[in-house]
Amino acid sequence: MKFLFDFFPVLLFFVAFKLYDIFTATAVAIAASFIQVGLYWIKNRRFESMHLVTLGIIVIFGGATLLLRDEVFIKWKPTVLNWLFAVAFTGSHFIGKKPIVQRMMASAITLPSTIWYRLNLLWIIFFTVIGFINLYVAFHFDTATWVDFKVFGILGLTLAFVVIQSFFIARYIKPDQSTEED
């Protein structure tokens, strides 16, 4: 359910683009992001950092798109967002005692410290590459193709990366010691 909640501004962007145009879709994405942050606040009485960062980026780049009537700004938004994530993951190697990926996943799995750092590095590479791929699609294909890539391509690549990551992680997960053997 959280995935759908996180994904709904992108989904509304896609639907608005298919029904209208890039400028309407951008306005819808901005409004949906504000609604998303507001609903999260109402339900949890706190903000989620990812929602706030995404809101800030969509307001800046979407706002520039609407104000200047130039779609290039909204096309840069996924790249900037992914590169900001790459910078944050990189910074976590030097700030704090644990990389971000460990802070996010340590409650679910236990891995050796070196593996957490490798996993964090893989996410840095992934976010950086996705940013470059987005730019390539944005500036070598038409806007409709870019919108399809933004919604389905980036999502598909992310899901594929998570599956590959799970195979990488699985090698280091030990069977539950609390299970009784017969």
C-alpha positions, 0 to 999 in steps of 0.5 A: 500500500505504501508503494501505491501511496508513494507512486500516486503523483507519478501515476497522476502525472502519467494519466494527465499527460495522456489526457492533456499535455506535459504542462497539465501533467506537471501541474497535476504532479505538483498538486499531487505531491502537495496532497501526498505530503499533506495526507502523510502528515495527517496520518502520521503527524510527521513528514517523510524526508523522501516526500519532502525532497521530491516535493521540493524538486517537483515544485522547483523544476515543475514550477520552472516548466509551467512558468517558462512553458518549457518542458526541459525543466520537468525532464531534468527532474528525475535526473536531479532527484536521482543524483541527489539520492546518489550524493546522499548515499555517498555522503553517508559513507563519511557522515554517521556510523552507517551508510544510508542503505543500512539505516533503511534496511538493518531492521529487516536484515543483518549483513556484515559491515563491508556488505552494507558499504558495497550495497550502498555503493551499488545504490550510488552507481544505480542512482547515477546511471539512472540519472544519465539514462533519463537525460539520454531518453529525455533529449533523444526521444520525443516527450511521449516516449520520455513520459513512458520511460519516466513512469515505466522504464525507471520503475522497471529498472528499479524493480530489476535492480532490487531483484538483483540486489536481493540475490546479492544480499541472499548470499550473506543472510544466514538461516534463522537460528531460532528455528527448531530442527526435527 
